Amino acid sequence: MSTPTSNVLIIGGGVAGLTLALEVADHRSVTLVRPAQDDQGASRWAQGGIAAVLSPDDNLEAHINDTLVAGDGLCDLEAVRFTVTHGPAAIQWLIDKGVPFTPETDPAARYPYHLTREGGHNARRIIHADDATGRAVVDTLVDKVAQHPNITQRNDLTVVGLLQDTQGACCGAYGSDANHQWHSLTACHTVLATGGASGLYRHTTTPAPSSGEGMMMAAELGARLMNLEFQQFHPTCLFDPEGPAFLISEAVRGEGGHLLNEAGQRFMLAQDKRAELAPATSLPAPLTLRYSAAP
Ligand SMILES: Cc1cc2nc3c(=O)[nH]c(=O)nc-3n(C[C@H](O)[C@H](O)[C@H](O)COP(=O)(O)OP(=O)(O)OC[C@H]3O[C@@H](n4cnc5c(N)ncnc54)[C@H](O)[C@@H]3O)c2cc1C
């Protein structure tokens, strides 16, 4: 069974797919494939917040520098500069869409939303919605997508492959519904916004992770994949031998939480002068840790 052609087909309804859908839908017809029970993927689970230069006391060069230091020589300077420079406008876009970021309550503060700190950042620049930022962003954008007349949602499909035209170019995708019926979705432009590949690992802090399905589909069509070694290994999680691990937000260390070893001693001071706020590249091999509240 085939459905009408749309101009843009977006596969994946995390923050990337939802944002792109809203950005292009004023000018093009969009089909967004987003599984109905979409707690899959990372976006809804993001906690701590989003880093951007927002306070008048912060500046873009400082954020660029912090990112390059945390990247430990692996960053592409132009990509860092582009991302950091566009950060403030991206946050304003989310605010304009109605994301309920946590307001600042200190009357002396020079920015209306509360900014927290996270590892690797030498300034308060993490805007957040309590400790469920991803949920607030996704819920807001899902609501906007549902109201947009140019966006057709396909919540019934899991995409399993891309369609090829006679020249070998991508012209859409195909997938199956809950009744194992096949559906083809053709489009002028197809975007894979299918998230990462943490589901390939035995231990992951993404509760219902993507497993690189989108990358695999692109590779099957002949795309060359690159930088596959770049996976985020989050430095802190709660390890429960009887259940899945869950992530402990970086904001806990940002607001003064200490990392303790099994003997109850702080150990990060000996590793890095930034102590608990050092980026993950400074952390030693996996350790069993306890948190203590800041004194
Ligand atoms: C526990 C946790 C905490 C985090 N905290 C933060 C934080 O504080 N700050 C921060 O900046 N980042 C944080 N992150 C990272 C951040 O959440 C991700 O970088 C971001 O959400 C990625 O968005 P995405 O849209 O690219 O992918 P995802 O959110 O993973 O979305 C992928 C989408 O693709 C869909 N999909 C996948 N395969 C298919 C298929 N075959 N067919 C149809 N649909 C498919 C999924 O259903 C999903 O909708 C955190 C991540 C986790 C897991």
The ligand as an ORCA input file, in Angstrom:
! r2SCAN-3c Opt
* xyz 0 1
  C      19.124      9.770     30.081
  C      19.614     10.843     29.122
  C      19.874     12.122     29.584
  C      20.308     13.125     28.707
  N      20.480     14.391     29.183
  C      20.831     15.390     28.327
  C      20.925     16.733     28.787
  O      20.701     17.043     29.952
  N      21.271     17.700     27.900
  C      21.526     17.406     26.569
  O      21.831     18.332     25.788
  N      21.422     16.140     26.095
  C      21.079     15.140     26.944
  N      20.949     13.857     26.473
  C      21.203     13.632     25.043
  C      19.996     14.088     24.194
  O      18.810     13.593     24.785
  C      20.144     13.576     22.750
  O      21.360     14.038     22.197
  C      19.002     14.055     21.848
  O      17.755     13.854     22.474
  C      19.030     13.325     20.526
  O      17.863     13.679     19.803
  P      17.518     13.002     18.413
  O      16.237     13.589     17.945
  O      18.700     13.091     17.513
  O      17.358     11.449     18.718
  P      16.289     10.639     19.591
  O      15.667     11.453     20.655
  O      16.984      9.378     19.985
  O      15.110     10.351     18.563
  C      15.186      9.317     17.603
  C      13.800      9.109     17.043
  O      13.881      8.216     15.953
  C      12.837      7.267     16.058
  N      13.253      6.073     15.349
  C      14.425      5.370     15.491
  N      14.444      4.347     14.643
  C      13.272      4.402     13.943
  C      12.694      3.622     12.917
  N      13.342      2.551     12.420
  N      11.460      3.964     12.417
  C      10.812      5.063     12.912
  N      11.318      5.853     13.880
  C      12.512      5.514     14.390
  C      12.646      7.077     17.560
  O      11.390      6.501     17.838
  C      12.780      8.529     18.013
  O      11.574      9.219     17.826
  C      20.515     12.831     27.330
  C      20.262     11.534     26.866
  C      19.806     10.562     27.745
  C      19.512      9.190     27.207
*
